Amino acid sequence: QKEVEQNSGPLSVPEGAIASLNCTYSDRVSQSFFWYRQYSGKSPELIMSIYSNGDKEDGRFTAQLNKASQYVSLLIRDSQPSDSATYLCAVRTGGFKTIFGAGTRLFVKA
Amino acid sequence: GAVVSQHPSRVICKSGTSVKIECRSLDFQATTMFWYRQFPKQSLMLMATSNEGSKATYEQGVEKDKFLINHASLTLSTLTVTSAHPEDSSFYICSATTGTGNTGELFFGEGSRLTVL
């Protein structure tokens, strides 16, 4: 079992719709969870961090964490073509290492 | 967010040569930096954890004699790919955290694309 799993996609949504990205992780003692966005040929940029169960909202982005289910998600409201990128779920494990999922490719159609 | 600068952004070298990549934290001190490698259409794979003033900790399967890491100061870590071969061609990305324990967010450099001919 991979430590951090994501659906590779591609996930295609129309402009203005909600994009829902999901991630599961295997290390139960993980405490820190992150979503990064990566454009082709570029390095990742941090979108959201979440540490507690529940929802965390920042602008059009909402991260959701459920530690009991070992599940974290990212919702993007009012999706824009510029949101088209690969979204990486990252988990900081108990060993102070940050492990990345394979990423989900998102396409927002104008 | 914190700024991490990486140089060079692109490098092309001949097989058998060595290449050094620098990673600098510009507006904070980074006790720990991380080096990742990313092959096309794949995710980031952690290569090693670089600790200021001590030896780096390498992930399983990463050759420490091939990928030399030096973290001489709180703002600079270097990765040297020794005797590079075409299979070492990849996107190398460094990152640093401003936090400690399990809360620190990672900030990434711009990445260095290495092509070995």
Chai-1 contact restraints between the chains, C-beta under 6 A:
chainA,res_idxA,chainB,res_idxB,connection_type,confidence,min_distance_angstrom,max_distance_angstrom,comment,restraint_id
A,Q31,B,N102,contact,1.0,0.0,6.0,A-B,restraint_1
A,S32,B,N102,contact,1.0,0.0,6.0,A-B,restraint_2
A,S32,B,T103,contact,1.0,0.0,6.0,A-B,restraint_3
A,S43,B,I93,contact,1.0,0.0,6.0,A-B,restraint_4
A,S43,B,F108,contact,1.0,0.0,6.0,A-B,restraint_5
A,S43,B,E110,contact,1.0,0.0,6.0,A-B,restraint_6
A,S43,B,G111,contact,1.0,0.0,6.0,A-B,restraint_7
A,P44,B,F108,contact,1.0,0.0,6.0,A-B,restraint_8
A,L46,B,E105,contact,1.0,0.0,6.0,A-B,restraint_9
A,S49,B,E105,contact,1.0,0.0,6.0,A-B,restraint_10
A,R92,B,N102,contact,1.0,0.0,6.0,A-B,restraint_11
A,T98,B,L106,contact,1.0,0.0,6.0,A-B,restraint_12
A,F100,B,S43,contact,1.0,0.0,6.0,A-B,restraint_13
A,F100,B,L44,contact,1.0,0.0,6.0,A-B,restraint_14
A,A102,B,S43,contact,1.0,0.0,6.0,A-B,restraint_15
A,G103,B,S43,contact,1.0,0.0,6.0,A-B,restraint_16
